[in-house]
Amino acid sequence: MWSDCPTFVLYGFHDEAPRLQIKNGGTYGIPYKALIVKNIGNLLAAGILITSNRSAHMSTRNTVCCMGQGQAAGTAAALCAAQKCGTRGLRYSDLRKKLENDNVYFEIG
């Protein structure tokens, strides 16, 4: 999906299993840039509002995945306010560090 981008949440469920499955029963990540709304500054979207194709949407719209997206979006908004920067100016490393400090689980390896 977004394999070359830093991610803030890992998820692995799919509504259309067994027809569509996450490879080898693994997880995939959703990048911070998936929350940034195109052509509108300083607006983050999460949950069913992120842009994806139908196959991806059948996974990203689920409650647990939406909760992870919401936590990342709220954390990002708070960091932007504290750092006095826009959503596009937030460094991913700052978001990742804050989420890790808040005990968000990131897959190791």
N, C-alpha and C positions, 0 to 999 in steps of 0.2 A: 504494500500500500504506500507507505512513506518511508521506505527503508533507509534513505540517506539523510533523514532529518532527526535531530535530537527529540526525544519523546518525553512526555510527562506522565503518561499512564500506560500500563500494559494490560491487555485484555485478550480473551481467547474464546469466548462463547459465540455461537452463531445460530440465529433463528432457523436457518434452513438446513441444519444438520439432519441427516448425513449427506444430503446432496452437495452442500458447500461446507467445507471444514477448514479450520486453521491447520496449516501444514504440520504434520507430525504431532498433533495435539498441543501445539505450542501457543505462543502469544504473539500479538502484534502491538506496536506502539502507535499512539496518536501524537503528532507533533504540536507544539505550541502554535505554529503558523496555521493550523487547521481551525483555531479559535478566532483568528484575526479576520474581521469582516472586510471583504474587498471593497475598495473605494470609499470607506467610511472610517475616518480616523478615530482612534481611542474607543472602539467598540469591540467587545469580545462576545462571541456566541458559543454556546455549549449545548450539549444534548442533541436533540433531533434537529437543531439549527445548523450544525456544521455541514459543510458541503461534502458529499460523497456520492459514489454511484449506488445503484440499488443494492448490489451485493454487499457492499461495505455498510450501507445504511441499515441493513437487517441485523447487523451486529452492534454498530455504534449507538443505536437508539435505545438499547436496553438499560435498565435502571442502574446497574452497577457501573457500567461504562459511563453513563451520564453523570453519576456521582463523582467519579474521578475527574471528568471534564469540568464539572462545576467547581470542585475544589481547586483545580489548577487555574481556572478563570478568576475566581475570587482572590486567590493568592497573588496572581499576576496583577490584578487591579490594585490591590493593596500595596504591592511593591512599586508599581508605577506612581501611585500617589506619594509614597514615602520618598522615592527617588526623583520626583518631579520630572518624569519622562513620559512619553507616549507609549502606547502598547507596542508599536513597532521599534521603539528604542530600548525596550527591556532586554537585558542580556539573558539568554537562556540559562547560563551558568548560575545567575542569581536566583532564578525561579527554581531550578533544580535543587540548589543548596537549601532554599527555604522549605521546599517540599520534603527533602530528606530530614531536615531538622524537625519537621512536623510528623515524622515517622511514617511517611508515605513509602510503601514498598516498591522498590525497583528491582527487577530481575537481575541477578548477578550472572555474569558470563555471557 
